[in-house]
Amino acid sequence: MSSTEQGTSSAAPAEPTTAPESAAAPEVPESFYYVHGKDKVVHKVSAGALQHSALIHGMISNLGYTEEQAKANPFPFENIDGDILQMVVDWCNQHKGKPTPPEDTNLPKQKEKLFDLVLAVNYLEIKELLTYCCKQVAMMVKGKSPEEIREIWMIPTDAEDEAAEKEAKKRAGKEAAGETAAAAGDAK
Amino acid sequence: MIFSFKEMDETPKSRKFGLLKFPFALREEVIRNMEFMDAFHFSTLSKRSKRLVHNAKLRTHSITFCLNTFVANDKIIVETIKDGQCVMISLADPRESFKRKNPDVIDGRKLANLINEPSDDYKKKLSAHLLFIFHFKETILHIEKGVSNVHFERNYTEPLTDFFLWDVRKTFDFVSIGWGSPLFISSEDLKFILETIKSNQYYLGKQINILLKQWINGQITDLESLIGYKRYNFPVDVILDGLVTMDPTITHEQAKKIYSRLEVNGQLMDIQRKVDGQLATVLLDEEGCSVFMWNEKRLAELGN
């Protein structure tokens, strides 16, 4: 995988943050990890910011990577669009070590982006951000009529659901028949 | 090191997204963040969306069915959070209902029309739908006195035993009759409420007082005993209002056996039926109100 730091998230701290000077507490340099999405653009993120993601936090907690090893092994999230991963990284950086506010108004308003973000955040197991996202999705239909809700969330009618179910059963039947035929061929 | 990741639960293939592309847990989390009316509207879209709202277990504080002697005042009140804002749904014909006076009241008929289910009664359809899709912490029934009628005769045709609601729900957390202003229902109706409609708590207001008066005046003859537990929530002065009381037939010691108590600490008194002089002993104590009607056989057993 070709990864360069050219795509390092602008919101991510370029250098390890420094702790306030204290004679008693020796400075511990913050560790950084690297992630990339579908677009292969690598984002440098501090371990502190990544703590928001239970998935990544679980993975890195026992790795004990050096800076070089971390750089050489970015976490690949091929199923997340680059711009969505950027949003996630920005959010993690902005909320690093801070209590999360009751609301987040900076989430995308565009339906497709928001839905992509929800799926990514759910996958990365970022609980607080997921709560905001779900609230935002719920707000998309606030005060709307049933038919407007149907359109916004693309809810099929009962007839459409039944047709899809019939189609799925038909497909499953064909696949099963295909597998049986293949198995019979193998036996010969 | 090479990392391999599990696939996302549902990777969308097209750019068109819908809520149902979300994994189940996410759909439910979205539903739980919806407002009451939005969730209701969503639940009417299909069988699947109805089930989805039900499965999301959207916590809603209370639903109160207010059935009035004046049928135009029938309504459902939903309190989404405790002491929060209420949603009021009129169950009456909008031409007659109190909705005319209050624009915030939602027309129940319109809501029922959105529900795609066969039912000959829109009130039943709406009530059943609400009780199915939402998880109410408290389900309350108030049977109230309306402004137009004195006696409890719904439209002068529908007896209490025929209320639409009984086909939908017979169990409540709280049932009140005549909350606020006294409402008199027949002893048959009271018996029906106490025996058929189950509730953790009842407010019967003046019902027991009325029942005792009816017994004194000879309107009820087959009553052998009456127990009103404290959970029925009535004050002593309301029970005794207008009743002439006398010294009790029995002592506190004898009362233990009669009322099946280990100790009897409350007030004992007699009331007397006017027509034949038959006595009944009333015990008012911490447990509530217990009335024991005497007859010759019972008195003989007492051995006084």
Contacts between the chains, C-beta under 8 A, distances in Angstrom:
chain1	res1	chain2	res2	distance
A	59	B	3	7.7
A	73	B	1	5.0
A	73	B	3	7.3
A	75	B	3	6.0
A	76	B	3	6.1
A	76	B	5	7.3
A	77	B	5	7.0
A	78	B	5	7.8
A	79	B	5	7.5
A	79	B	7	6.5
A	79	B	8	4.9
A	79	B	11	5.7
A	111	B	17	6.7
A	112	B	15	6.1
A	112	B	17	5.7
A	115	B	12	7.6
A	115	B	17	4.0
A	115	B	21	7.4
A	115	B	22	7.8
A	116	B	12	7.8
A	116	B	17	7.7
A	118	B	22	6.8
A	118	B	26	6.4
A	119	B	8	5.9
A	119	B	9	7.9
A	119	B	10	7.3
A	119	B	11	7.8
A	119	B	12	7.3
A	119	B	22	7.2
A	119	B	26	7.9
A	120	B	8	7.8
A	122	B	8	7.9
A	122	B	9	7.6
A	122	B	22	7.9
A	122	B	23	6.8
A	122	B	25	8.0
A	122	B	26	5.5
A	123	B	8	4.7
A	123	B	9	7.5
A	130	B	26	7.9
A	130	B	29	7.3
A	131	B	29	7.7
A	134	B	26	6.9
A	134	B	29	4.4
A	134	B	30	4.8
A	134	B	32	7.7
A	134	B	33	5.1
A	135	B	33	4.6
A	137	B	19	7.3
A	137	B	30	4.8
A	137	B	33	7.6
A	138	B	30	5.2
A	138	B	31	7.5
A	138	B	33	3.8
A	138	B	34	4.5
A	138	B	35	7.7
A	138	B	38	7.3
A	139	B	33	7.9
A	141	B	34	7.2
A	141	B	38	5.4
A	141	B	41	7.8
A	141	B	42	7.0
A	142	B	35	6.2
A	142	B	38	5.8
A	143	B	37	7.9
A	143	B	38	7.2
A	144	B	38	7.0
A	144	B	41	7.1
A	145	B	41	6.7
A	146	B	41	4.4
A	146	B	42	7.3
A	146	B	44	5.3
A	146	B	45	5.8
A	146	B	114	5.9
A	149	B	38	7.2
A	149	B	41	5.7
A	149	B	42	5.4
A	149	B	45	6.6
A	150	B	45	5.3
A	153	B	18	5.5
A	153	B	19	4.0
A	153	B	20	7.6
A	153	B	42	7.8
A	154	B	16	6.7
A	154	B	17	7.2
A	154	B	18	3.1
A	154	B	19	7.3
A	154	B	20	7.4
A	155	B	18	6.8
A	155	B	19	6.9
A	155	B	20	6.8
A	155	B	42	7.6
A	155	B	45	4.7
A	155	B	46	6.2
A	155	B	48	7.9
A	155	B	49	5.7
A	156	B	20	7.6
A	156	B	46	6.5
A	156	B	48	7.7
A	157	B	45	7.6
A	157	B	46	5.9
A	158	B	46	4.9
A	158	B	47	5.5
A	158	B	48	7.8
A	158	B	116	7.3
A	161	B	46	6.1
A	161	B	47	7.3
A	161	B	48	5.7
